[in-house]
Amino acid sequence: MSDQQPTRATARTSGISATRYILRSRLLRGAFVSLVISGIGISITMPQITLFLVDELHLSDAEAGLFFLTNLTAPIAGYIVGSFSDRAGSRLLVFRLAALAGFVGWALMAVAMQAWMPFAINAVLLSVAGAGAAQLQAAVRDELNRSPTAADNEVVAVIRMAMALGWILGPVIGAVLGALIGLRPLLLVTGLSVLLSMVPLIGVKTSSPLVREAAPTPLRRPDESLGAASDSSAPAPAASPALDAPEPTAAPRTHSLLPLLVFTGVYVLIMCGETVKLAYLPLYMDGGLDLDAGTRGAVIGLQPLVELLLMPVAAMLASRFGMTRVLFVGAVMAVLAHVSYAVADLGDPPLAFLIAGQLFMSGVIATFGVLGITVAQRLVPSRVGVASSIFLSAYAINAAVGGFLGSVGSAWLGMPHLFWIPAGIAGLGAIAFLALAAFVPLDGRKDG
């Protein structure tokens, strides 16, 4: 009888839209609002951080650029925090502790008087805070495992849209606040926003993720689909015991972190050019094309708006055609985006190529930003906390790698030809993605 319970749970939620599913869950409602608040808070400061290091701590431009290399500690912090989350019995406890670490980190940054302090704070406290924030994504996966829905991808997309919405609003607010109150108080505002991100989740409790580990996860769906395909030769109920029978022997396979690490590396190859673009495309539009501030802002602001529209589309396409195909299209769009930037000086007008590049890049983030976290969690279903933290640490690694590539490329090739470098790296990422997909079922099912 117990093996029928997941089926009944799925039946109750399979016809529910992603929005209704989220509205019915206090955890998911709180996670959505929390991610909007934290997204606004972090994006208020990140575009201003190098300005703070140069103006307030009197570092050179080159020295300020080294700040982002401290992001390389993020995967280590992600593994430690994620492992603790998987064992602690409460994702939200880890999230709250990490939020406190984030507040302390940003508050210390605001009063830092020595040049080394921001580097140490980012390497330790803020890396821990970022890894802890990833546990909200793990909590979302726990909820989806506990109460499955056919709108799985769409739910993740809506939650991911909360982060995108925060990053759309934050830079605008940060530019205004920075001019009004100064850079140091702005850092303190970021710390306070990290604290405020805990408010929507006050009183929300979740059961231990270790208890839910036995619930059906997407990696077991290949067995279900194979059972369904052989309906003509075997009765349907025979598939239910298969969910429980292989559990003792199948579980160890899910503990290997190698596919997760490879997938995260592929994501870095595909996405590291985004940091190059954010740093150097505005400079090229200003100095190389002599575009006015309004036009530059419109080009840069176009991408996050299109991302927001494409995220639910990417989720629906993945549900219909499979994640592997949609993610590969996203990888190809990364190549096309950087090629568009690199050949902008050949265009008449060059603005057309820049807009095309922004549209392609919107597709990259809409696909990998929504589906990537789900793939990572499916690769290590018994360690969702570790999977979430390690994969999302790629954002920090992208900043470090992209900063290095931009520095080398600008000196070697100049603008806009430096974008050929991330185009080539994204191409390698697309090839690596296909190689990984050939050995690891990224869709959670076996093809053919």
C-alpha positions in Angstrom: 0.0 0.0 0.0 2.8 2.4 0.8 4.1 2.3 -2.7 0.9 3.8 -4.0 1.3 7.0 -1.9 3.7 8.8 -4.4 1.3 8.0 -7.2 -1.6 9.6 -5.3 0.5 12.6 -4.5 1.5 13.0 -8.1 -2.1 12.7 -9.1 -3.1 15.5 -6.8 -0.5 17.9 -8.1 0.1 16.9 -11.7 -2.6 19.1 -13.1 -1.7 22.2 -11.0 0.1 25.0 -12.7 3.5 26.2 -11.4 2.0 29.4 -10.0 -0.8 27.6 -8.1 1.7 25.0 -6.9 3.9 27.8 -5.4 1.0 29.7 -3.9 -0.2 26.5 -2.1 3.2 26.1 -0.5 4.3 28.5 2.3 7.9 27.4 1.8 7.9 28.2 -1.9 6.0 31.5 -1.5 8.6 32.5 1.1 11.5 31.4 -1.0 10.3 33.4 -4.0 10.0 36.6 -2.0 13.3 35.9 -0.2 15.2 35.5 -3.5 13.8 38.8 -4.8 15.0 40.6 -1.7 18.4 39.0 -1.7 18.8 39.5 -5.5 18.0 43.2 -5.1 20.4 43.5 -2.2 23.4 41.8 -3.8 22.9 43.5 -7.2 22.8 46.9 -5.5 26.4 46.5 -4.6 28.1 44.2 -7.1 28.3 46.8 -9.9 29.8 49.2 -7.4 32.3 47.0 -5.7 35.3 47.9 -7.8 34.5 51.5 -7.5 34.5 51.1 -3.7 37.9 49.4 -3.7 39.4 52.1 -5.9 37.8 55.2 -4.3 37.5 54.2 -0.7 40.5 51.9 -0.2 42.7 53.5 -2.9 43.5 50.3 -4.8 44.6 50.5 -8.5 42.3 49.2 -11.2 44.5 46.1 -11.6 44.5 45.4 -7.8 40.7 45.9 -7.6 40.3 43.3 -10.4 42.1 40.8 -8.3 39.2 41.0 -5.8 37.1 38.6 -7.9 39.8 35.9 -7.7 38.7 35.4 -4.1 35.5 33.9 -5.6 37.5 30.8 -6.3 36.9 29.8 -2.7 33.2 29.5 -3.4 33.2 25.8 -4.5 35.0 24.9 -1.3 32.5 26.8 0.8 29.8 25.3 -1.3 30.9 21.7 -0.5 31.3 22.4 3.2 27.9 24.2 3.6 26.1 21.8 1.3 27.3 18.8 3.2 26.3 20.4 6.5 22.8 21.1 5.0 22.4 17.5 3.9 23.2 16.3 7.4 21.7 19.0 9.5 18.0 18.0 8.9 16.9 21.6 8.0 17.8 23.5 4.8 16.4 26.7 6.3 18.6 26.5 9.4 21.6 26.5 7.2 20.1 29.3 5.1 19.5 31.4 8.2 23.0 30.9 9.6 24.5 31.8 6.2 22.4 34.9 6.0 23.8 36.0 9.4 27.3 35.4 8.0 26.4 37.5 5.0 25.2 40.4 7.1 28.4 40.3 9.2 30.5 40.2 6.1 28.9 43.1 4.4 28.8 45.1 7.6 32.6 44.5 8.1 33.1 45.4 4.4 31.4 48.7 5.0 33.8 49.7 7.8 36.9 48.2 6.2 39.9 50.5 6.4 42.7 48.1 5.2 43.0 46.9 1.6 43.2 43.2 2.6 40.0 43.2 4.5 37.5 43.0 1.6 39.5 40.1 0.1 39.4 38.1 3.3 35.8 38.9 3.9 34.7 37.8 0.4 36.8 34.6 0.5 35.4 33.5 3.8 32.1 35.1 5.0 30.5 36.0 1.7 31.5 32.7 0.1 29.7 30.9 3.0 26.7 33.3 2.6 26.4 32.5 -1.1 26.6 28.7 -0.4 23.9 29.0 2.2 21.6 31.0 -0.1 21.9 28.0 -2.5 20.1 25.9 0.1 16.8 27.6 -0.8 17.1 25.9 -4.1 17.7 22.6 -2.3 14.7 23.2 -0.2 12.6 23.8 -3.3 13.9 20.4 -4.7 12.9 18.7 -1.4 9.4 20.2 -1.7 9.1 19.0 -5.3 10.3 15.5 -4.3 7.9 15.4 -1.3 4.9 16.5 -3.5 5.7 15.8 -7.1 4.1 17.8 -9.9 4.2 17.6 -13.7 5.1 21.3 -13.7 8.4 20.5 -12.0 10.5 22.5 -14.5 8.0 25.4 -14.5 8.1 25.7 -10.7 11.9 25.9 -10.8 11.6 28.5 -13.5 9.3 30.7 -11.5 11.6 30.5 -8.5 14.6 31.3 -10.7 12.6 34.3 -12.1 12.6 35.7 -8.6 16.4 36.0 -8.7 16.3 37.6 -12.1 13.7 40.1 -11.0 15.9 41.1 -8.1 18.9 41.6 -10.4 16.8 43.8 -12.7 15.8 46.1 -10.0 19.0 46.1 -7.9 21.4 48.0 -10.2 19.0 50.8 -10.7 18.4 51.2 -7.0 22.1 50.8 -6.3 23.0 53.6 -8.7 20.5 56.0 -7.1 21.4 55.0 -3.5 25.1 55.1 -4.1 24.8 58.7 -5.4 22.6 59.7 -2.4 24.3 58.0 0.6 27.7 56.9 -0.6 29.4 53.6 -1.2 30.1 52.5 2.4 26.5 52.9 3.6 25.4 51.1 0.4 27.4 48.1 1.5 25.5 48.2 4.8 22.2 48.3 2.9 23.2 45.1 1.2 23.9 43.5 4.5 20.5 44.6 5.8 18.8 43.2 2.7 20.5 39.8 3.3 19.0 39.9 6.8 15.6 40.9 5.5 15.7 37.9 3.1 15.0 35.7 6.2 11.8 37.5 7.0 9.5 35.8 4.4 10.6 32.4 5.8 10.0 33.1 9.5 7.9 30.3 11.0 8.4 28.1 7.9 9.5 24.6 8.8 10.6 21.7 6.6 11.0 18.1 7.4 14.5 16.5 7.3 15.8 16.1 3.7 17.2 12.8 4.8 13.6 11.5 5.3 12.6 12.6 1.9 15.6 10.9 0.3 13.5 7.8 -0.1 10.8 9.6 -2.1 10.8 9.2 -5.8 13.4 11.4 -7.5 13.8 12.2 -11.1 16.7 9.8 -11.5 14.4 6.9 -10.8 12.1 7.9 -13.7 14.1 6.0 -16.3 12.9 2.8 -14.5 9.3 4.2 -14.4 9.4 5.1 -18.1 10.8 1.7 -19.1 8.1 0.0 -17.1 5.5 2.1 -18.8 6.9 1.3 -22.2 6.5 -2.4 -21.5 2.9 -2.2 -20.4 1.9 -4.6 -23.1 3.9 -7.4 -21.6 3.6 -6.7 -17.9 0.8 -5.3 -15.7 1.3 -1.6 -14.6 1.4 -2.3 -10.9 4.6 -4.3 -11.3 6.5 -1.0 -11.6 5.7 0.0 -8.1 7.8 -2.5 -6.2 10.7 -1.6 -8.4 10.7 1.8 -6.8 11.7 0.3 -3.5 13.5 -2.9 -4.4 16.7 -1.5 -5.9 17.0 1.3 -3.3 19.8 -0.3 -1.2 21.9 -1.1 -4.3 21.0 1.9 -6.4 21.6 4.6 -3.8 25.5 4.4 -3.8 25.6 5.3 -7.5 24.1 8.7 -6.7 26.9 9.6 -4.3 29.6 10.2 -7.0 30.3 13.9 -7.4 32.2 13.5 -10.7 29.3 14.1 -13.1 28.2 17.1 -11.0 31.7 18.6 -11.1 32.0 18.0 -14.8 28.6 19.6 -15.5 29.5 22.6 -13.3 32.8 22.9 -15.2 30.9 22.8 -18.5 28.6 25.6 -17.2 31.6 27.7 -16.3 33.0 27.3 -19.9 29.7 28.4 -21.4 28.9 31.2 -19.0 32.3 32.8 -18.1 32.0 35.2 -21.1 29.0 36.9 -19.4 31.5 38.6 -16.9 33.6 39.7 -19.9 30.5 41.2 -21.5 29.4 43.0 -18.4 32.8 44.6 -17.9 33.8 45.4 -21.5 30.7 45.8 -23.6 29.8 49.1 -21.9 33.4 50.3 -22.4 33.2 49.4 -26.1 29.8 51.1 -26.6 31.2 54.2 -24.9 34.7 54.5 -26.3 34.5 52.5 -29.5 31.0 53.3 -30.7 30.4 56.6 -28.9 26.9 55.7 -27.9 25.1 57.9 -25.5 24.3 56.7 -21.9 20.7 56.1 -22.6 21.4 53.8 -25.6 24.1 52.0 -23.6 21.7 51.4 -20.7 19.0 50.2 -23.1 21.3 47.6 -24.7 22.5 46.3 -21.3 19.0 46.4 -19.8 17.5 44.5 -22.7 19.0 41.2 -21.7 17.5 40.7 -18.2 14.1 41.7 -19.4 14.2 39.1 -22.2 15.6 36.5 -19.8 12.5 36.9 -17.6 10.2 36.3 -20.5 12.2 33.3 -21.8 12.6 31.4 -18.5 9.1 29.9 -18.5 9.5 29.1 -22.2 12.7 27.3 -21.6 11.0 25.2 -18.8 8.1 24.3 -21.1 10.4 23.3 -23.9 12.4 21.1 -21.6 9.3 19.4 -20.4 8.4 18.7 -24.0 11.7 18.0 -25.7 14.0 17.1 -22.8 16.6 19.1 -20.9 19.6 17.9 -23.0 18.3 19.4 -26.2 17.3 22.7 -24.7 20.6 23.1 -22.8 22.6 22.3 -26.0 20.6 25.0 -27.8 21.5 27.3 -24.9 25.2 26.4 -25.3 25.1 27.2 -29.0 23.5 30.6 -28.3 26.4 31.4 -26.0 28.8 31.0 -29.0 26.5 33.1 -31.2 26.2 35.8 -28.6 29.9 36.4 -28.3 30.5 36.1 -32.0 27.8 38.9 -32.4 29.8 41.1 -30.0 33.1 40.3 -31.7 31.9 41.3 -35.2 29.9 44.3 -34.1 32.4 46.7 -35.8 31.5 45.1 -39.1 27.8 45.9 -38.8 25.9 48.8 -40.2 24.7 49.8 -37.8 26.9 47.9 -35.2 24.1 48.3 -32.7 22.2 45.5 -34.6 24.9 42.9 -33.7 25.0 44.1 -30.1 21.2 43.6 -29.8 21.4 40.2 -31.4 24.2 39.3 -28.9 22.0 40.3 -26.0 19.1 38.3 -27.3 21.2 35.2 -27.7 22.7 35.7 -24.2 19.2 36.0 -22.8 18.5 32.5 -24.2 21.7 31.2 -22.6 20.8 32.4 -19.1 17.1 31.4 -19.5 18.1 27.8 -20.3 21.1 27.2 -18.0 19.8 29.5 -15.3 16.5 27.5 -15.0 17.4 24.0 -16.0 21.0 23.8 -14.8 20.2 23.6 -11.1 17.6 20.9 -11.7 20.2 18.8 -13.7 22.8 19.3 -10.9 20.3 18.1 -8.3 19.4 15.1 -10.3 23.0 14.1 -10.8 23.4 13.7 -7.0 19.8 13.2 -5.7 21.0 11.9 -2.3 23.1 15.1 -1.7 20.9 17.9 -3.0 22.4 20.5 -0.7 25.9 19.8 -2.0 24.7 19.7 -5.6 22.9 23.1 -5.2 25.9 24.8 -3.5 28.5 23.5 -5.9 26.6 24.3 -9.0 25.5 27.8 -7.9 29.2 28.5 -6.9 29.8 28.6 -10.6 28.4 32.1 -10.6 31.4 33.2 -8.5 33.8 31.2 -10.5 32.5 32.8 -13.7 33.3 36.2 -12.2 36.9 35.2 -11.5 37.5 33.4 -14.8 35.7 36.1 -16.8 37.7 38.9 -15.2 41.0 37.2 -16.1 39.9 36.5 -19.7 38.7 40.1 -20.1 42.0 41.5 -18.8 44.1 39.2 -21.1 41.8 39.7 -24.1 41.6 43.5 -23.9 45.4 43.7 -23.9 45.9 41.1 -26.6 43.1 41.6 -29.1 41.4 44.9 -28.0 37.7 45.6 -28.4 35.5 44.2 -29.7 37.7 41.3 -30.9 38.4 40.1 -27.3 34.9 38.5 -27.5 36.4 35.8 -29.8 38.0 34.3 -26.7 34.7 33.6 -24.8 33.1 32.5 -28.1 35.8 29.9 -28.5 35.6 28.8 -24.8 31.8 28.6 -25.1 32.3 26.4 -28.2 34.5 24.0 -26.1 31.7 24.1 -23.5 29.1 23.0 -26.0 31.3 20.1 -27.2 32.0 19.1 -23.6 28.3 19.2 -22.9 27.6 16.8 -25.7 30.3 14.5 -24.4 28.9 14.5 -20.9 25.3 13.9 -22.2 26.6 10.9 -24.1 27.7 9.2 -20.9 25.3 10.7 -18.3 21.5 10.8 -18.7 20.9 14.5 -18.0 17.2 14.3 -18.6 16.7 11.7 -15.9 15.7 9.1 -18.4 17.4 6.7 -20.8 17.0 7.4 -24.4 16.6 4.7 -26.9 
